[in-house]
Amino acid sequence: MTMKVSLCLLTLNELAGCVHDVPRLQREPFNDVFAVDGGSTDGTVEYLRSQGVATHRQDGSGYNNAYITAFDRCSGDALVFFHPKGSIDPRDVLKFRAYLERGYDLVIASRIMRGGRNEEDGRVFKPRKWCVVGAALLAAAFWRREGNMIWDVLHGCRAMRKDAFLAIEPLRQGLSIDLEMVARSYRQRMRRIEFPVHETARMHGATHFRAVATGRQLARYLAFELSRTASSRMR
């Protein structure tokens, strides 16, 4: 039986990126294509709907909630996430199905692994890349016991089986969801893999995830996950 795979666009004031990426998306291989929007005011929602993309306002605030809303709306067995910022080739979303059908629970498009490229590559100062690598090393050191290590723990271009997402019981608030999916897949010994992609600078506007502020919040999440792990071992 063929796996049903859905595609979700996550947006928040990404009109320029949507205009660039959405016409280049091949929708036919997906069982359904929809968007979850965090409250855009720049015409993003109107544009997506004009292109025939069903768009849902996320149920609450925060990045974690956007993922939860997407899985609640998902009709497939697995869900591919894509952020239409004009920074990743839209054709890369077609690569996920093969890994999912091979039995992987979590698949990530990696800007960090060998063969990938991060937008900061070529610069001397790489705060966002260093934050990603640091988080990846810590998560692997704390929870990975076997299987593939994930290097790009913070890239939102990824896919996960719906049953696996529900099994990790994600936090409903905060912005830790990308790291959370990796850390808890390690803890639950799920199958995970990444494949290389090339990232360029976003087409318009600033990132929604500032390196220093995001790093602080992710450090708090790691501390929480460690305490949660310690508590479960004491039971």
Backbone as JSON, one array per atom type, in Angstrom:
{
  "sequence": "MTMKVSLCLLTLNELAGCVHDVPRLQREPFNDVFAVDGGSTDGTVEYLRSQGVATHRQDGSGYNNAYITAFDRCSGDALVFFHPKGSIDPRDVLKFRAYLERGYDLVIASRIMRGGRNEEDGRVFKPRKWCVVGAALLAAAFWRREGNMIWDVLHGCRAMRKDAFLAIEPLRQGLSIDLEMVARSYRQRMRRIEFPVHETARMHGATHFRAVATGRQLARYLAFELSRTASSRMR",
  "N": [[0.85, -1.19, 0.0], [0.63, 2.18, -0.91], [2.27, 4.82, 0.7], [0.63, 7.61, 2.12], [1.42, 10.91, 1.68], [1.61, 14.15, 2.9], [1.99, 17.68, 2.21], [3.1, 20.53, 3.84], [3.16, 24.03, 3.98], [4.84, 26.34, 5.91], [4.21, 29.51, 7.09], [4.86, 33.0, 7.69], [4.37, 36.1, 7.03], [5.61, 35.87, 4.38], [5.46, 36.67, 1.69], [7.05, 37.37, -0.62], [8.78, 35.15, -0.82], [6.9, 33.11, -1.18], [5.75, 33.81, -3.65], [7.92, 33.32, -5.27], [8.51, 30.57, -4.75], [6.14, 28.9, -4.68], [4.94, 28.57, -7.33], [6.85, 26.86, -8.36], [6.68, 24.53, -7.0], [6.06, 21.08, -7.15], [3.08, 19.65, -6.95], [1.66, 17.36, -7.44], [2.75, 14.81, -6.57], [1.95, 14.65, -3.91], [-0.5, 13.82, -1.45], [-2.1, 15.75, -0.29], [-1.85, 19.31, -0.19], [-1.17, 22.01, 1.82], [-1.23, 25.06, 3.8], [0.03, 26.4, 6.87], [-0.43, 29.22, 8.67], [1.09, 31.82, 10.55], [-0.13, 34.26, 11.13], [0.05, 36.24, 9.08], [0.43, 39.48, 7.6], [1.01, 40.59, 5.22], [-0.11, 39.88, 2.83], [0.4, 37.25, 2.27], [-1.34, 35.04, 2.89], [-3.55, 35.57, 1.25], [-2.36, 35.4, -1.26], [-1.52, 32.69, -1.34], [-3.99, 31.37, -1.24], [-5.04, 32.26, -3.64], [-3.55, 30.75, -5.32], [-4.57, 28.3, -5.03], [-3.94, 26.96, -2.69], [-4.92, 25.6, 0.24], [-5.28, 27.33, 3.25], [-4.56, 27.56, 6.66], [-5.06, 29.19, 9.73], [-2.8, 29.04, 12.38], [-3.46, 27.25, 15.43], [-2.72, 28.34, 17.87], [-0.21, 30.41, 19.46], [3.29, 30.59, 18.54], [6.1, 28.59, 17.42], [6.2, 25.79, 17.88], [3.48, 25.27, 18.1], [2.63, 25.7, 15.5], [3.55, 23.44, 14.12], [2.1, 21.44, 15.44], [-0.52, 22.18, 14.79], [-0.35, 21.73, 12.04], [0.0, 18.91, 11.88], [-2.42, 18.18, 12.97], [-4.11, 18.92, 10.91], [-3.31, 17.33, 8.89], [-3.84, 14.85, 6.44], [-2.47, 12.69, 5.64], [-0.16, 9.84, 5.97], [2.3, 10.71, 6.62], [4.1, 13.81, 6.96], [5.45, 16.45, 5.14], [7.42, 19.3, 5.65], [7.8, 22.61, 4.49], [9.41, 25.7, 4.18], [8.55, 28.48, 2.55], [10.74, 30.54, 1.56], [12.34, 31.27, -0.46], [14.88, 30.27, -0.29], [15.62, 27.62, -0.43], [15.72, 25.05, -2.82], [12.64, 24.34, -4.25], [12.18, 21.85, -5.39], [13.41, 20.04, -3.78], [11.64, 19.0, -1.94], [10.57, 16.78, -3.03], [12.22, 14.68, -2.49], [11.78, 13.48, -0.09], [9.82, 11.42, 0.14], [10.91, 8.92, -0.73], [12.68, 8.21, 1.33], [10.94, 8.06, 3.51], [9.32, 5.93, 2.71], [11.14, 3.93, 2.87], [11.13, 3.39, 5.49], [11.99, 5.23, 7.38], [11.46, 7.31, 10.21], [11.88, 10.01, 10.7], [13.0, 12.55, 8.62], [15.39, 14.76, 7.39], [16.25, 17.69, 5.61], [19.41, 18.6, 5.07], [21.56, 21.27, 5.75], [24.03, 21.21, 6.79], [25.46, 18.78, 6.85], [27.96, 16.78, 5.08], [28.24, 17.79, 1.75], [26.08, 19.45, 1.85], [24.97, 22.92, 2.09], [25.15, 25.84, 3.97], [23.69, 29.09, 4.39], [25.52, 30.8, 5.55], [27.99, 29.81, 4.94], [31.22, 30.44, 3.74], [31.5, 32.8, 5.03], [33.3, 34.43, 7.71], [32.3, 34.73, 10.31], [29.86, 32.84, 11.75], [27.23, 32.64, 13.23], [24.61, 31.45, 13.28], [24.98, 28.95, 12.05], [26.9, 27.83, 13.78], [25.4, 27.65, 16.1], [23.53, 25.7, 15.36], [25.21, 23.45, 14.91], [26.33, 23.16, 17.47], [24.03, 22.56, 19.01], [23.33, 20.17, 17.78], [25.49, 18.47, 18.43], [25.28, 18.38, 21.22], [22.71, 17.24, 21.57], [23.11, 14.72, 20.4], [25.13, 13.7, 22.05], [23.81, 13.51, 24.51], [21.52, 11.84, 24.04], [21.59, 10.08, 21.8], [21.9, 6.72, 20.94], [22.15, 4.77, 19.04], [22.12, 4.32, 15.44], [21.68, 6.83, 12.8], [23.33, 9.98, 13.16], [21.96, 13.23, 13.43], [22.81, 16.19, 11.91], [21.78, 18.69, 11.09], [19.89, 19.92, 13.08], [18.09, 21.97, 13.35], [16.8, 22.69, 11.04], [13.93, 23.58, 9.3], [12.92, 22.39, 7.04], [11.77, 19.41, 6.56], [10.6, 16.04, 7.25], [8.17, 13.92, 8.79], [6.8, 10.89, 10.05], [3.35, 10.65, 10.86], [2.44, 9.07, 13.02], [4.81, 8.78, 14.44], [5.36, 11.4, 15.18], [3.24, 11.94, 16.94], [3.93, 10.11, 18.88], [6.2, 11.19, 20.11], [5.17, 13.11, 21.73], [5.06, 16.13, 21.61], [6.0, 19.36, 22.98], [3.6, 21.91, 23.46], [4.02, 24.61, 23.41], [6.42, 27.26, 22.7], [9.59, 27.31, 20.83], [11.03, 25.09, 20.26], [10.61, 22.88, 18.66], [11.88, 21.75, 16.32], [14.41, 20.87, 17.22], [13.49, 19.31, 19.26], [12.12, 17.21, 17.97], [14.27, 15.76, 16.97], [15.8, 15.15, 19.3], [13.96, 13.64, 20.81], [13.44, 11.62, 19.05], [15.86, 10.31, 19.13], [15.78, 9.45, 21.82], [13.64, 7.68, 21.76], [14.54, 5.83, 20.04], [13.98, 5.94, 17.29], [13.97, 5.65, 13.68], [16.04, 7.67, 11.74], [17.2, 10.08, 9.33], [19.24, 12.18, 7.2], [19.54, 14.3, 4.31], [21.62, 16.04, 1.92], [21.22, 19.56, 1.24], [21.26, 22.74, -0.49], [21.43, 25.96, 0.8], [20.49, 29.32, 0.31], [20.58, 32.9, 0.94], [17.63, 34.21, 2.47], [14.86, 35.53, 0.56], [13.54, 37.88, 1.26], [13.2, 40.16, 3.96], [13.95, 39.67, 7.51], [15.31, 36.9, 9.4], [13.11, 34.88, 11.39], [14.15, 33.81, 13.59], [16.36, 34.78, 15.64], [19.84, 34.44, 16.26], [21.13, 34.58, 18.88], [19.01, 34.96, 20.77], [17.37, 32.78, 20.09], [19.16, 30.72, 20.6], [19.38, 30.86, 23.41], [16.8, 30.09, 24.2], [16.71, 27.5, 23.19], [18.71, 26.32, 24.7], [17.49, 26.35, 27.19], [15.45, 24.56, 26.63], [16.94, 22.18, 26.21], [17.95, 21.79, 28.79], [15.56, 21.31, 30.12], [14.76, 18.93, 28.83], [16.79, 17.22, 29.61], [16.34, 17.1, 32.38], [13.88, 15.88, 32.33], [14.56, 13.42, 31.24], [16.2, 12.43, 33.28], [14.32, 12.24, 35.34], [12.62, 10.26, 34.35], [14.28, 8.05, 34.41], [14.56, 7.6, 37.08], [12.24, 6.51, 37.9]],
  "CA": [[0.0, 0.0, 0.0], [1.44, 3.38, -1.03], [2.16, 5.76, 1.8], [0.04, 8.91, 1.83], [2.31, 11.96, 2.17], [1.08, 15.51, 2.77], [2.98, 18.77, 2.19], [2.64, 21.73, 4.56], [3.97, 25.24, 3.92], [4.75, 27.14, 7.13], [4.42, 30.89, 6.66], [4.59, 34.18, 8.49], [4.83, 37.23, 6.21], [6.58, 35.35, 3.4], [4.86, 36.85, 0.37], [8.06, 37.31, -1.69], [9.22, 33.77, -0.95], [5.81, 32.31, -1.74], [5.64, 34.13, -5.08], [9.04, 32.65, -5.93], [8.57, 29.12, -4.56], [4.91, 28.13, -4.87], [4.77, 28.1, -8.71], [7.87, 25.85, -8.65], [6.39, 23.3, -6.25], [5.31, 20.03, -7.82], [2.11, 19.22, -5.95], [1.03, 16.1, -7.81], [3.16, 13.62, -5.79], [1.45, 14.7, -2.54], [-1.93, 13.56, -1.31], [-2.7, 17.07, -0.12], [-0.92, 20.42, 0.02], [-1.84, 23.09, 2.53], [-0.34, 25.95, 4.53], [-0.32, 26.85, 8.21], [0.09, 30.58, 8.74], [1.19, 32.34, 11.91], [-0.74, 35.58, 11.28], [0.65, 37.14, 8.1], [-0.29, 40.72, 7.29], [1.6, 41.14, 4.0], [-0.76, 39.3, 1.64], [0.81, 35.86, 2.08], [-2.51, 34.15, 2.89], [-4.35, 35.84, 0.05], [-1.65, 34.87, -2.42], [-1.59, 31.23, -1.31], [-5.34, 30.94, -1.61], [-5.21, 32.51, -5.08], [-2.85, 29.67, -6.0], [-5.25, 27.04, -4.75], [-3.37, 26.31, -1.51], [-5.74, 25.79, 1.43], [-4.45, 27.95, 4.28], [-5.16, 27.53, 7.99], [-4.4, 29.96, 10.79], [-2.42, 28.1, 13.43], [-4.43, 27.25, 16.53], [-2.2, 29.14, 18.97], [1.0, 31.13, 19.12], [4.55, 29.88, 18.69], [6.56, 27.68, 16.37], [5.74, 24.44, 18.19], [2.06, 25.17, 17.81], [2.45, 25.61, 14.06], [3.72, 22.03, 13.76], [0.98, 20.67, 15.97], [-1.66, 22.5, 13.94], [-0.16, 21.07, 10.75], [-0.3, 17.49, 12.0], [-3.87, 18.06, 13.19], [-4.79, 19.11, 9.63], [-2.71, 16.41, 7.93], [-4.65, 13.68, 6.11], [-1.58, 11.63, 5.19], [0.57, 9.05, 6.94], [3.49, 11.48, 6.94], [3.97, 15.21, 6.6], [6.66, 17.17, 4.74], [7.35, 20.73, 5.93], [8.62, 23.48, 3.64], [9.28, 27.12, 4.46], [8.77, 29.16, 1.27], [11.5, 31.78, 1.77], [13.21, 31.46, -1.61], [16.25, 29.92, 0.1], [15.85, 26.2, -0.7], [15.09, 24.62, -4.07], [11.38, 23.66, -3.96], [12.21, 20.46, -5.86], [13.95, 19.17, -2.73], [10.57, 18.35, -1.17], [10.24, 15.51, -3.68], [13.18, 13.67, -2.06], [11.42, 12.9, 1.21], [8.99, 10.21, 0.08], [11.71, 7.7, -0.85], [13.19, 7.86, 2.66], [9.8, 7.66, 4.34], [8.87, 4.6, 2.28], [12.16, 2.98, 3.32], [10.9, 3.09, 6.9], [12.49, 6.25, 8.3], [10.42, 8.06, 10.92], [12.22, 11.42, 10.63], [13.9, 12.83, 7.51], [15.72, 16.19, 7.43], [17.06, 18.27, 4.55], [20.53, 19.11, 5.87], [22.49, 22.28, 5.24], [25.25, 21.1, 7.59], [26.2, 17.55, 6.56], [28.8, 16.8, 3.89], [27.46, 17.95, 0.53], [25.1, 20.52, 2.04], [25.51, 24.28, 2.18], [24.44, 26.81, 4.8], [23.82, 30.44, 3.81], [26.66, 31.49, 6.14], [29.25, 29.26, 4.45], [31.95, 31.48, 3.03], [31.73, 33.91, 5.95], [34.15, 34.12, 8.86], [31.44, 34.66, 11.49], [28.72, 32.0, 11.38], [26.52, 32.38, 14.49], [23.49, 30.52, 13.13], [25.52, 27.61, 11.79], [27.54, 27.33, 15.0], [24.31, 27.29, 17.02], [22.98, 24.43, 14.9], [26.19, 22.39, 15.16], [26.41, 22.96, 18.91], [22.83, 21.86, 19.46], [23.4, 18.8, 17.26], [26.47, 17.71, 19.21], [24.74, 18.15, 22.56], [21.61, 16.28, 21.51], [23.65, 13.39, 20.14], [25.87, 13.25, 23.23], [22.88, 13.2, 25.6], [20.45, 10.87, 23.8], [21.76, 9.12, 20.71], [22.51, 5.46, 21.34], [22.43, 4.03, 17.82], [21.53, 4.93, 14.25], [22.29, 8.02, 12.21], [23.32, 11.28, 13.84], [21.43, 14.35, 12.66], [23.6, 17.41, 12.07], [21.0, 19.93, 10.94], [18.77, 19.7, 14.0], [17.2, 23.14, 13.4], [16.23, 23.06, 9.73], [12.5, 23.31, 9.26], [12.57, 21.57, 5.88], [11.88, 18.06, 7.11], [9.38, 15.22, 7.19], [8.04, 12.94, 9.88], [5.57, 10.11, 10.06], [2.39, 11.2, 11.82], [2.42, 8.28, 14.25], [6.04, 9.07, 15.17], [5.21, 12.73, 15.78], [2.36, 11.81, 18.1], [4.61, 9.32, 19.9], [7.17, 11.97, 20.88], [4.41, 14.0, 22.61], [5.76, 17.42, 21.57], [5.53, 20.49, 23.77], [2.67, 22.72, 22.67], [4.46, 26.0, 23.4], [7.84, 27.48, 22.5], [10.13, 27.18, 19.48], [12.01, 24.01, 20.33], [10.08, 21.69, 18.01], [12.82, 21.11, 15.41], [15.37, 20.15, 18.06], [12.7, 18.34, 20.04], [11.86, 16.04, 17.13], [15.51, 14.99, 16.89], [16.16, 14.64, 20.63], [13.04, 12.6, 21.24], [13.62, 10.46, 18.16], [16.98, 9.57, 19.73], [15.35, 8.81, 23.07], [12.72, 6.58, 21.46], [15.22, 4.94, 19.09], [13.33, 5.97, 15.98], [14.87, 5.69, 12.53], [16.13, 9.04, 11.22], [18.23, 10.26, 8.31], [19.23, 13.49, 6.56], [20.16, 14.35, 2.99], [22.14, 17.39, 1.77], [20.6, 20.58, 0.4], [21.98, 24.01, -0.52], [20.64, 27.09, 1.25], [20.94, 30.67, 0.02], [19.93, 33.88, 1.8], [16.2, 34.37, 2.25], [14.61, 36.53, -0.45], [13.02, 39.15, 1.77], [12.98, 40.24, 5.4], [14.92, 39.06, 8.42], [14.91, 35.62, 9.97], [12.25, 34.93, 12.58], [14.86, 33.13, 14.68], [17.65, 35.41, 15.91], [20.77, 33.42, 16.76], [21.38, 34.61, 20.32], [17.76, 34.73, 21.49], [16.96, 31.4, 19.84], [20.1, 29.85, 21.32], [19.01, 30.83, 24.83], [15.58, 29.29, 24.38], [17.04, 26.1, 22.95], [19.48, 25.85, 25.87], [16.5, 26.06, 28.23], [14.77, 23.32, 26.26], [17.84, 21.05, 26.47], [17.97, 21.58, 30.24], [14.27, 20.69, 30.45], [14.75, 17.56, 28.33], [17.69, 16.46, 30.47], [15.66, 16.84, 33.65], [12.82, 14.92, 32.02], [15.22, 12.13, 31.09], [16.64, 11.99, 34.62], [13.13, 11.84, 36.11], [12.09, 8.99, 33.84], [15.2, 6.97, 34.82], [14.41, 7.38, 38.52], [10.97, 5.84, 38.2]],
  "C": [[0.88, 1.24, 0.0], [1.2, 4.31, 0.14], [1.53, 7.07, 1.33], [0.91, 9.99, 2.48], [1.69, 13.32, 1.87], [2.24, 16.51, 2.77], [2.38, 19.98, 2.87], [3.65, 22.86, 4.37], [3.75, 26.0, 5.23], [5.11, 28.58, 6.79], [4.14, 31.9, 7.77], [5.21, 35.36, 7.75], [5.95, 36.82, 5.25], [6.05, 35.52, 1.98], [5.89, 36.71, -0.75], [8.53, 35.87, -1.92], [8.15, 32.89, -1.56], [5.66, 32.55, -3.23], [6.74, 33.44, -5.86], [8.89, 31.13, -5.9], [7.32, 28.36, -4.98], [4.71, 27.71, -6.32], [5.76, 27.0, -9.09], [7.65, 24.54, -7.89], [5.62, 22.32, -7.13], [4.36, 19.4, -6.79], [1.57, 17.82, -6.2], [1.47, 14.91, -6.96], [2.59, 13.57, -4.37], [-0.05, 14.47, -2.51], [-2.71, 14.82, -1.02], [-1.6, 18.07, 0.19], [-1.69, 21.54, 0.7], [-0.8, 23.95, 3.24], [-0.89, 26.19, 5.92], [0.36, 28.2, 8.39], [0.03, 31.12, 10.16], [0.62, 33.71, 12.12], [-0.15, 36.61, 10.33], [-0.23, 38.35, 7.84], [0.18, 41.32, 5.97], [0.98, 40.6, 2.72], [-0.38, 37.86, 1.38], [-0.4, 34.93, 1.96], [-3.32, 34.32, 1.62], [-3.68, 35.27, -1.2], [-1.76, 33.35, -2.47], [-2.96, 30.73, -1.74], [-5.62, 31.19, -3.09], [-4.53, 31.44, -5.92], [-3.45, 28.3, -5.7], [-4.69, 26.28, -3.57], [-4.26, 26.61, -0.31], [-4.85, 26.28, 2.57], [-5.21, 28.02, 5.59], [-4.36, 28.43, 8.92], [-4.04, 28.98, 11.91], [-3.26, 28.32, 14.67], [-4.0, 28.1, 17.72], [-0.93, 29.83, 18.53], [2.22, 30.23, 19.25], [4.82, 28.86, 17.61], [6.11, 26.25, 16.64], [4.28, 24.26, 17.8], [1.78, 25.07, 16.32], [2.58, 24.16, 13.59], [2.53, 21.2, 14.22], [-0.28, 20.92, 15.15], [-1.56, 21.77, 12.61], [-0.48, 19.58, 10.83], [-1.77, 17.25, 12.28], [-4.64, 18.14, 11.87], [-4.36, 18.07, 8.59], [-3.61, 15.19, 7.7], [-3.78, 12.49, 5.7], [-0.98, 10.84, 6.33], [1.83, 9.77, 7.42], [3.33, 12.9, 6.4], [5.34, 15.81, 6.31], [6.43, 18.65, 5.01], [8.29, 21.49, 5.0], [8.33, 24.92, 4.0], [9.56, 27.89, 3.18], [9.41, 30.54, 1.45], [12.39, 32.11, 0.57], [14.64, 31.06, -1.35], [16.61, 28.47, -0.17], [15.11, 25.85, -1.99], [13.8, 23.86, -3.76], [11.35, 22.21, -4.42], [12.73, 19.5, -4.8], [12.85, 18.46, -1.95], [10.21, 16.99, -1.77], [11.13, 14.37, -3.19], [12.74, 12.93, -0.8], [10.71, 11.55, 1.11], [9.84, 8.93, 0.05], [12.25, 7.25, 0.5], [12.07, 7.39, 3.58], [9.35, 6.25, 3.99], [9.9, 3.53, 2.6], [12.09, 2.73, 4.82], [11.46, 4.1, 7.87], [11.33, 7.03, 8.91], [10.62, 9.57, 10.76], [13.26, 11.62, 9.54], [14.12, 14.34, 7.46], [16.58, 16.57, 6.24], [18.18, 19.06, 5.22], [21.4, 20.11, 5.12], [23.88, 22.11, 5.83], [26.09, 19.89, 7.2], [27.06, 17.72, 5.3], [27.93, 16.86, 2.62], [26.39, 19.02, 0.62], [25.78, 21.89, 2.1], [24.58, 25.16, 2.98], [24.66, 28.2, 4.23], [25.02, 31.2, 4.37], [28.01, 30.92, 5.67], [29.93, 30.3, 3.56], [32.2, 32.71, 3.88], [32.67, 33.46, 7.07], [33.3, 33.88, 10.1], [30.15, 33.96, 11.11], [27.87, 31.67, 12.61], [25.39, 31.37, 14.36], [23.98, 29.1, 12.9], [26.14, 27.02, 13.05], [26.5, 26.91, 16.04], [23.73, 25.93, 16.65], [23.93, 23.28, 15.23], [26.31, 22.1, 16.65], [25.23, 22.19, 19.45], [22.84, 20.4, 19.0], [24.34, 17.93, 18.08], [25.94, 17.39, 20.6], [23.63, 17.11, 22.54], [22.12, 14.86, 21.29], [24.38, 12.83, 21.36], [24.92, 12.81, 24.34], [22.0, 11.99, 25.3], [20.68, 9.86, 22.7], [22.48, 7.88, 21.21], [22.84, 4.58, 20.15], [21.82, 4.77, 16.65], [22.23, 6.21, 13.84], [22.24, 9.21, 13.14], [22.75, 12.32, 12.9], [22.26, 15.59, 12.96], [22.76, 18.68, 11.99], [19.71, 19.83, 11.76], [17.76, 20.84, 13.98], [16.61, 23.52, 12.06], [14.78, 22.63, 9.66], [12.04, 22.54, 8.04], [12.83, 20.12, 6.25], [10.58, 17.31, 6.94], [9.37, 14.26, 8.36], [6.74, 12.18, 9.71], [4.64, 10.66, 11.14], [2.37, 10.4, 13.11], [3.67, 8.52, 15.09], [5.95, 10.43, 15.86], [4.33, 12.67, 17.02], [3.06, 11.06, 19.24], [5.61, 10.13, 20.71], [6.5, 12.96, 21.83], [5.06, 15.38, 22.7], [5.15, 18.47, 22.5], [4.66, 21.39, 22.89], [3.12, 24.17, 22.54], [5.97, 26.07, 23.13], [8.26, 27.35, 21.05], [11.14, 26.05, 19.38], [11.69, 22.82, 19.43], [11.07, 21.0, 17.09], [13.84, 20.28, 16.18], [14.69, 19.03, 18.84], [12.45, 17.06, 19.24], [13.09, 15.15, 17.03], [15.83, 14.35, 18.23], [15.25, 13.49, 21.04], [13.04, 11.4, 20.3], [14.82, 9.64, 18.62], [16.51, 8.78, 20.94], [14.47, 7.6, 22.79], [13.26, 5.63, 20.4], [14.47, 4.81, 17.77], [14.38, 6.01, 14.88], [14.86, 7.11, 11.95], [17.3, 9.12, 10.24], [18.15, 11.69, 7.81], [19.9, 13.37, 5.19], [20.57, 15.81, 2.72], [21.31, 18.29, 0.84], [21.46, 21.84, 0.47], [21.03, 25.14, -0.15], [21.3, 28.39, 0.8], [20.23, 31.63, 0.98], [18.45, 33.99, 1.46], [15.95, 35.55, 1.32], [14.24, 37.89, 0.12], [12.88, 39.06, 3.29], [14.05, 39.52, 6.2], [14.39, 37.74, 8.94], [14.01, 35.83, 11.19], [12.95, 34.34, 13.8], [16.26, 33.73, 14.84], [18.57, 34.45, 16.64], [20.89, 33.42, 18.28], [20.11, 34.29, 21.11], [17.27, 33.3, 21.32], [17.85, 30.43, 20.59], [19.76, 29.74, 22.79], [17.8, 29.94, 25.06], [15.84, 27.81, 24.16], [17.85, 25.51, 24.09], [18.52, 25.52, 27.01], [15.74, 24.76, 27.91], [15.66, 22.11, 26.55], [17.92, 20.74, 27.96], [16.68, 20.89, 30.69], [14.27, 19.22, 30.03], [15.67, 16.67, 29.16], [17.03, 16.12, 31.8], [14.54, 15.83, 33.46], [13.39, 13.52, 31.88], [15.62, 11.57, 32.45], [15.44, 11.52, 35.44], [12.6, 10.48, 35.67], [12.98, 7.81, 34.28], [15.05, 6.65, 36.3], [13.13, 6.62, 38.85], [11.12, 4.33, 38.29]]
}
